[in-house]
Amino acid sequence: MKKLRAAWQSMWVDTDRRVRLGRLLGLAFVTAGFVIIGKAWDGAASKNFIQGQFPYLLSGGFMGLGLVVTGCTLLFLSTIRAERQIMTDKFDEMNRLLARNLGRLQVSSNGFAGSSEQVIAGTDVYHRPDCRILEGKTELTTISVAQASTEGLRACRACEPPEAPKTEPLSARSGTPAR
């Protein structure tokens, strides 16, 4: 019973409705297929001669088998879709971390690293290196303020790290700063 309850609860963990709907439809098709196969078997069992049983087996058996195969296909496709979402999320995280590491290694044309101040990146917020929120945390990523701004990270409200300099948008026609 615990395994059944855990399987039922795992169906609702996914955020994508298509995955959830695919799983529900797949289970519904498989259930309907087995019900139709059972009804066909029940109808065939009530006849004593093969010519009377054959129509039940053809219509109900094949239709039920088709529903079971369709339901299993829907379950398989929803599993593939859920795994693809997980892999996409992992790829995005890996891409973000790689961009952060490459950003730290960038060097200007004169051989010196950029002069921008370094901050500690979180998932949504960036901090000063001496921020009290970061005490005791390990494996922190250091990035520049400009890179934090590019990633869309907000400044921590507790330590108030420096913000990236604001640039004026260029005019679409002339290429000069807008006024």
Kinemage of the C-alpha trace (Angstrom):
@kinemage 1
@onewidth
@group {chain A} dominant
@subgroup {mainchain}
@vectorlist {calphas} color= white
{ca met a 1} P 0.000 0.000 0.000
{ca lys a 2} L 2.899 2.364 0.758
{ca lys a 3} L 4.383 1.785 -2.693
{ca leu a 4} L 1.038 2.500 -4.324
{ca arg a 5} L 0.640 5.692 -2.286
{ca ala a 6} L 4.202 6.773 -3.151
{ca ala a 7} L 3.576 6.129 -6.857
{ca trp a 8} L 0.336 8.137 -6.701
{ca gln a 9} L 2.068 11.064 -4.955
{ca ser a 10} L 4.973 11.027 -7.416
{ca met a 11} L 2.503 11.687 -10.221
{ca trp a 12} L 1.754 15.139 -8.799
{ca val a 13} L 5.368 16.226 -8.250
{ca asp a 14} L 5.965 17.338 -11.847
{ca thr a 15} L 5.214 20.942 -12.616
{ca asp a 16} L 4.433 20.334 -16.262
{ca arg a 17} L 0.767 19.637 -16.909
{ca arg a 18} L 1.534 17.654 -20.039
{ca val a 19} L 3.553 15.115 -18.062
{ca arg a 20} L 0.828 14.800 -15.446
{ca leu a 21} L -1.933 14.570 -18.064
{ca gly a 22} L 0.048 11.976 -20.041
{ca arg a 23} L 0.426 9.828 -16.950
{ca leu a 24} L -3.246 10.097 -16.033
{ca leu a 25} L -4.413 9.363 -19.580
{ca gly a 26} L -1.977 6.466 -19.842
{ca leu a 27} L -3.264 4.911 -16.633
{ca ala a 28} L -6.870 5.498 -17.733
{ca phe a 29} L -6.267 3.838 -21.123
{ca val a 30} L -4.523 0.840 -19.554
{ca thr a 31} L -7.338 0.439 -17.021
{ca ala a 32} L -10.026 0.742 -19.713
{ca gly a 33} L -8.157 -1.779 -21.871
{ca phe a 34} L -8.060 -4.358 -19.094
{ca val a 35} L -11.733 -3.759 -18.314
{ca ile a 36} L -12.670 -4.330 -21.977
{ca ile a 37} L -10.510 -7.466 -22.133
{ca gly a 38} L -12.249 -8.720 -18.980
{ca lys a 39} L -15.703 -8.037 -20.445
{ca ala a 40} L -14.727 -9.804 -23.677
{ca trp a 41} L -13.491 -12.799 -21.724
{ca asp a 42} L -16.714 -12.795 -19.677
{ca gly a 43} L -18.808 -12.691 -22.862
{ca ala a 44} L -16.778 -15.453 -24.476
{ca ala a 45} L -17.022 -17.612 -21.354
{ca ser a 46} L -20.821 -17.554 -21.534
{ca lys a 47} L -20.790 -19.363 -24.918
{ca asn a 48} L -20.080 -23.081 -25.199
{ca phe a 49} L -19.102 -23.154 -28.875
{ca ile a 50} L -16.128 -21.554 -30.634
{ca gln a 51} L -18.203 -19.734 -33.242
{ca gly a 52} L -19.996 -17.864 -30.424
{ca gln a 53} L -16.778 -16.997 -28.546
{ca phe a 54} L -14.854 -15.749 -31.556
{ca pro a 55} L -16.676 -12.376 -31.991
{ca tyr a 56} L -16.093 -11.483 -28.329
{ca leu a 57} L -12.396 -12.235 -28.587
{ca leu a 58} L -11.983 -10.299 -31.833
{ca ser a 59} L -13.864 -7.166 -30.873
{ca gly a 60} L -13.197 -6.909 -27.155
{ca gly a 61} L -9.790 -8.555 -27.043
{ca phe a 62} L -8.201 -6.517 -29.796
{ca met a 63} L -9.815 -3.267 -28.700
{ca gly a 64} L -8.676 -3.850 -25.118
{ca leu a 65} L -5.187 -4.773 -26.283
{ca gly a 66} L -5.074 -1.600 -28.390
{ca leu a 67} L -6.068 0.512 -25.384
{ca val a 68} L -3.417 -1.142 -23.202
{ca val a 69} L -0.708 -0.522 -25.817
{ca thr a 70} L -1.862 3.098 -26.273
{ca gly a 71} L -1.839 3.646 -22.502
{ca cys a 72} L 1.638 2.164 -22.136
{ca thr a 73} L 2.859 4.397 -24.966
{ca leu a 74} L 1.415 7.469 -23.235
{ca leu a 75} L 3.109 6.473 -19.971
{ca phe a 76} L 6.405 5.943 -21.783
{ca leu a 77} L 6.215 9.315 -23.559
{ca ser a 78} L 5.346 11.172 -20.362
{ca thr a 79} L 8.352 9.569 -18.663
{ca ile a 80} L 10.585 10.691 -21.527
{ca arg a 81} L 9.161 14.221 -21.282
{ca ala a 82} L 9.794 14.353 -17.513
{ca glu a 83} L 13.375 13.123 -17.937
{ca arg a 84} L 13.957 15.677 -20.691
{ca gln a 85} L 12.822 18.442 -18.338
{ca ile a 86} L 15.246 17.248 -15.670
{ca met a 87} L 18.108 17.094 -18.173
{ca thr a 88} L 17.254 20.571 -19.495
{ca asp a 89} L 17.330 21.987 -15.970
{ca lys a 90} L 20.692 20.334 -15.309
{ca phe a 91} L 22.058 21.619 -18.620
{ca asp a 92} L 20.927 25.165 -17.795
{ca glu a 93} L 22.600 24.951 -14.382
{ca met a 94} L 25.796 23.597 -15.927
{ca asn a 95} L 25.725 26.364 -18.543
{ca arg a 96} L 25.306 29.002 -15.825
{ca leu a 97} L 28.202 27.599 -13.778
{ca leu a 98} L 30.431 27.351 -16.843
{ca ala a 99} L 29.654 30.955 -17.778
{ca arg a 100} L 30.514 32.043 -14.241
{ca asn a 101} L 33.840 30.224 -14.288
{ca leu a 102} L 34.757 31.534 -17.729
{ca gly a 103} L 33.790 35.036 -16.639
{ca arg a 104} L 36.234 34.820 -13.747
{ca leu a 105} L 39.041 33.806 -16.088
{ca gln a 106} L 38.581 36.655 -18.553
{ca val a 107} L 41.580 38.919 -18.898
{ca ser a 108} L 41.695 42.340 -20.508
{ca ser a 109} L 43.963 43.124 -23.447
{ca asn a 110} L 46.746 44.503 -21.223
{ca gly a 111} L 47.056 41.209 -19.323
{ca phe a 112} L 45.333 42.279 -16.122
{ca ala a 113} L 42.011 40.982 -14.931
{ca gly a 114} L 39.060 43.312 -15.044
{ca ser a 115} L 38.944 45.995 -12.391
{ca ser a 116} L 35.361 45.305 -11.373
{ca glu a 117} L 34.719 44.257 -7.817
{ca gln a 118} L 34.122 40.577 -7.108
{ca val a 119} L 30.982 39.367 -5.319
{ca ile a 120} L 29.646 35.992 -4.189
{ca ala a 121} L 26.828 34.611 -6.358
{ca gly a 122} L 23.808 32.832 -4.950
{ca thr a 123} L 20.855 31.434 -6.853
{ca asp a 124} L 18.873 34.713 -6.914
{ca val a 125} L 21.023 37.195 -4.974
{ca tyr a 126} L 24.690 38.230 -4.880
{ca his a 127} L 26.590 39.193 -1.711
{ca arg a 128} L 29.768 40.884 -0.517
{ca pro a 129} L 32.466 38.360 0.438
{ca asp a 130} L 32.107 39.382 4.118
{ca cys a 131} L 28.282 39.078 4.236
{ca arg a 132} L 27.016 37.509 7.470
{ca ile a 133} L 24.453 35.441 5.552
{ca leu a 134} L 27.290 33.461 3.941
{ca glu a 135} L 28.972 32.467 7.228
{ca gly a 136} L 29.598 28.721 7.360
{ca lys a 137} L 28.668 28.099 3.721
{ca thr a 138} L 31.082 26.278 1.436
{ca glu a 139} L 31.597 26.016 -2.323
{ca leu a 140} L 30.658 29.623 -3.065
{ca thr a 141} L 31.103 31.055 -6.557
{ca thr a 142} L 32.859 34.381 -7.032
{ca ile a 143} L 31.801 36.534 -9.996
{ca ser a 144} L 32.081 40.157 -11.041
{ca val a 145} L 29.322 42.671 -10.362
{ca ala a 146} L 28.752 43.085 -14.107
{ca gln a 147} L 28.318 39.345 -14.537
{ca ala a 148} L 25.883 39.226 -11.604
{ca ser a 149} L 23.875 41.960 -13.285
{ca thr a 150} L 23.965 40.072 -16.592
{ca glu a 151} L 22.659 36.919 -14.892
{ca gly a 152} L 19.790 38.902 -13.390
{ca leu a 153} L 20.906 38.472 -9.780
{ca arg a 154} L 19.651 41.017 -7.248
{ca ala a 155} L 21.830 42.699 -4.642
{ca cys a 156} L 21.597 41.359 -1.070
{ca arg a 157} L 19.589 43.662 1.194
{ca ala a 158} L 21.673 42.781 4.255
{ca cys a 159} L 25.198 43.521 3.009
{ca glu a 160} L 24.380 45.974 0.177
{ca pro a 161} L 27.027 44.934 -2.380
{ca pro a 162} L 28.000 47.322 -5.188
{ca glu a 163} L 25.676 47.516 -8.154
{ca ala a 164} L 26.690 47.348 -11.800
{ca pro a 165} L 27.031 50.704 -13.531
{ca lys a 166} L 23.942 51.629 -15.504
{ca thr a 167} L 24.516 52.191 -19.210
{ca glu a 168} L 22.324 54.428 -21.293
{ca pro a 169} L 20.413 52.624 -24.064
{ca leu a 170} L 21.516 53.459 -27.582
{ca ser a 171} L 19.112 55.146 -29.936
{ca ala a 172} L 17.951 52.729 -32.613
{ca arg a 173} L 18.583 55.126 -35.498
{ca ser a 174} L 21.756 57.033 -34.795
{ca gly a 175} L 23.698 54.769 -32.417
{ca thr a 176} L 24.017 57.627 -29.923
{ca pro a 177} L 22.890 57.506 -26.313
{ca ala a 178} L 19.211 58.279 -25.827
{ca arg a 179} L 18.370 61.478 -23.935
